[in-house]
Amino acid sequence: MREFSEYPTTRHVKHPISLQNTQNTKHMKKHIIALLCSLAITITGFAHSGVEKGPNGGRLLEFSKDETLHGEVTVKDGKFVIELLDKSHKAVALGEQTLTASGGPSGKAAKLAVEKKDGKFVIPVVKEGEWLIVQFKADSKAKSITARLQYDTGACDGCKKPEWLCECPPAKDAKK
């Protein structure tokens, strides 16, 4: 009869399956890290570029489905001023058009007072980083068009303007 010490033990035997799983895990981690880095670079590249600007240097919001009517958003005396512009960026007189607005942190927006003054819509400015959401109607029977902008006043690294008014070209144009 064999003594206990003569039986082979499995404690010291390297299992090829375990070694292979360790190598696969390391390989998979490298791929995941590379993918996350690529996504982060892509997201930051498209974060603010390509903002369309109006003739007064404000940000344009689309108020039609066929790009025939815009709203140029500027800030004056602590208020958003929205001027209506046609497709040639010429001022459009206010008539029956209506605008409702809300603003605040994402998911907690509150209704904002909108007034017509000097042929433009005037709305209180939201806090830095909060969203301005406007609903425009060409007349009382028209379907409303919703437009949003995040009021990010932080300086852009490229053009040094506030992010919400960034003048940097879109990332795809910068590569050409």
N, C-alpha and C positions, 0 to 999 in steps of 0.2 A: 504494500500500500504506500502511496506517495504521501510525503509529508506536506503540510499546508504551504510551506514556503516554496515548494517546487511548482505550484500551480501558477501559471502566468496571470499577471494582474492587468487590468485594462486602464489603470490610473495613469500610467506613464506612456501609454500608446497615443500617438497623435492621430486624431481622426481626420481624414482628408475632407470630410463633409464640413466639419466645424471650421477648418482652415479656409475652405472655399467660401463659406458664408461670410467670414470676416473680411475676406478680400472683396467680395461682392458689395458688402455694406460700405466699405471705404470708397469703392468705385462709385456707388450710388450717391454717397454724400458729396463727392466732388461734382457730380452732375447737377445735383440740387442746388448747391452753392453757386455754380456757374449760371444756372437758370435764374435764380433770385437776383443775382448781380445784374444780369441782362435786363430783367424786368425793371429794376430800380432805375437804371440808366435810361431806359425807354420812357418811363413815366415822367421823370424829371425833364427830359428833353421836350415833351409835349405839354408840360404843365401850364405854360402861360403864353407860348408863342402864337403868333397869328391873329392877334386881336385886331379887328377892323376898326379903324379910326375915322372920325367924321371931320368936317371942315373946321370945326372949332377945337380940335384936339381931343374931343371926348370919345368915349367908347360907343360903338354902334350896336344896337339891339335890333333884331329882325322883327318887324311888326306886320309882315305879310308872308304868305306862302310862296310868292313868286318874286321876292326881293324888290318889290316896287315901293315899299314904305319901310322906313327905318326910324328908330328913336336914338338920338345922340345924347348920351348921358355925360354931363359935366357936373362938377361940384362948385357951388358959389355960396358964400356966406353960410356954410354949414348945412346946405341943402342940395339934394340932387335936383338938377334941372334937366328935363327931357324935352328936347326940341324934335318935332316931326320933320323928317326929310324924305324927299322923293328919291327915285332910283338914281338921279343925277346929283344927289346930295344938296338939293335946293330946299329951302324952308317951305313947309306946307302950313297953311293957316289952320288954326284950330276952329272946329265947328262942332259937329255932333259927336266927335270922337270922345271916348271915355277911357280912363286908365284907373285901375285899382292896383294897390300895392300892398305888399306885406314884407316884413323883414325880420331878421333875428337869426339866432343859431339854427342850424339844420334841424328840422323836426319840431321846432318851437317858434315858428314865425308868427308874428302878431301883425294885425292890420295897421297900415300907416295912412295918415291923412294925406290926401292928394288935392291940390288946388291948381286952378288955371290962373297963370299970371303972365302978363306980357306975351301972350301967344305961346306959352310953354307950360308943361306940367311941372309942378314943384312938389318935392317929397322930402321929408326929413332924412338926413343921412343916417344909415345904420352904423353900428359899431364896427371897428376894424375886424376883418375876418368873417363878418356875418354876411348873409345872403340878402340880396334885394330881388324880389320876385314881383314882376308886373304883369298884369293882364290888360291887353289893349283891345278895344272894340272900335271899328271904324264908324259904326252907328249903333243905335239901340237894337237893331235886328241882326247885326253881324255876329258871327261866332268869334269868341275871344281868342287871341293869340297870346300865349304865355312866353315870357322871356326871363332869364335869370342871369345874375352876375354876382360873383363873390367880391366883396369890397376888400381887397387885399392891398393895403397901402405900403407893404414892405417893399424895399427897393430891389429891382431886378438886378441880378449880377451883370447882365450884358449891357443894358441901355441906361441903368441907374434911375429909371422912371418907376413910379409905383406899379406893382404887378398888374393891377387892374387896367392900367394904361400902357402896358409893355409894348415897345416898338420893335422888339427883336423879330427877325424873320422866322417863319415856321421852320422847324428842324429839318424837314426834307429839302427845303430850299437852300439851307445853309450848307448842305453837303455837296451841292452842285458846283 
